Amino acid sequence: MAKPEKPATALDTAVEEGIISAEQAEALRAVEARKNASDEPVVLVNHFGDLFLCLGLLIIYFAISRFTALVGIEPLYVYLAFAALFWVLADIFVFKARRKFPAVVSALLFVWLGFQAWMIAFPDTVSIEAMVTGLGAQAPLFVLTALFAVSLLRFRLPILVLGLAVSAVGLVFTFAMRHVEPLAAFSVLALCGAALLIAGMYLDSRDRERTGQQHEWALWLFVVGSPLMVHGMMLYVLKDHFAMFALGASSGNPDLLVAQLGTVVWMISGLALAFTVLGLILDRRSLVASSLLYFTAVLTYAAFQSGAGLTVIFAGVPLAIGLLVIVLGLAWNPLRNIVLRLVPFARWFRPPSEV
């Protein structure tokens, strides 16, 4: 399987032309890596030419329905033909033209058209009856997982791991929902999220400066793994307290209701704080972003208990959350440096920023 060659950088060209030595180039790369140590670089679009190519891809996609009516061919064969076309285009963009964003769009269109072709070929598996029995919920997810897996193995585009992980976890979750209690099934989401985060941490450990492609693979693993772990764990841990809260509400016992609300607030606050600290240690903001929903719930409850009106709550809580995100974003590096000084095994993680 051919792998795309890494495009030459300005430093590589300077070394080839004898302007600087290889040792000087490595020193400059090290300086640049240290300067960008606080960043999580994501480069999908290099220039407007990539967007121009994507525009052409989208125009081709929107022409499919008219093309089907024009030539009078069964939609199944049209979708398969255009899926093959987008596969070839993705192959060209990855291995020949080295255009990342058009390659991603082509691969996604291949997956979507392949999925549409499967739905046309096997309509019974997506019927209402199949959905009720559970088979219909698993069959589409299985096909999506397979299509994303094939695309990922061929093109090695890190962002495709996002679609693969979502479809694969959805497949596992629907299977769990058929065999365990609904609330307990959320523990499966937490386990899947933890597995993705562990994989991302392993890749981060192999690219601590985040200058190579392993960082990009890890980024998308964290993007999908963080909400899975946070929401799955929150719902699983708090399920008993939600049941007690419902009991207090139905019984009309205000003391039991307040006690359960207070317990839920403290547990949510503790878990959200733990995920925030973990995000600082790993230098991954996705863990913190996944906890914002629960920060919002805590602030809403606090505002409600203070006797504030609904207008104040709906205006003040988003304002407070927005300011919190901005402050945390600006103070991310100083806060992370403080946390790492308190962690005895900090050397295992990305070194603190110098800025």
Secondary structure, 3 states (H helix, E strand, C coil): CCCCCCCCCHHHHHHHCCCCCHHHHHHHHHHHHHHCCCCCCCCCCCCHHHHHHHHHHHHHHHCHHHHHHHHCCCHHHHHHHHHHHHHHHHHHHHHCCCCHHHHHHHHHHHHHHHHHHHHHHCHHHHCHHHHHHCHHHHHHHHHHHHHHHHHHHHHCCCCHHHHHHHHHHHHHHHHHHHHCCHHHHHHHHHHHHHHHHHHHHHHHHHCCCCCCHHHHHHHHHHHHHHHHHHHHHHHHHHHHHHHHHHHHHHHCCHHHHHHHHHHHHHHHHHHHHHHHHHHHHHCCHHHHHHCHHHHHHHHHHHHHHCCCCHHHHHHHHHHHHHHHHHHHHHCHHHHHHHHHHHCCCHHHCCCCCCC
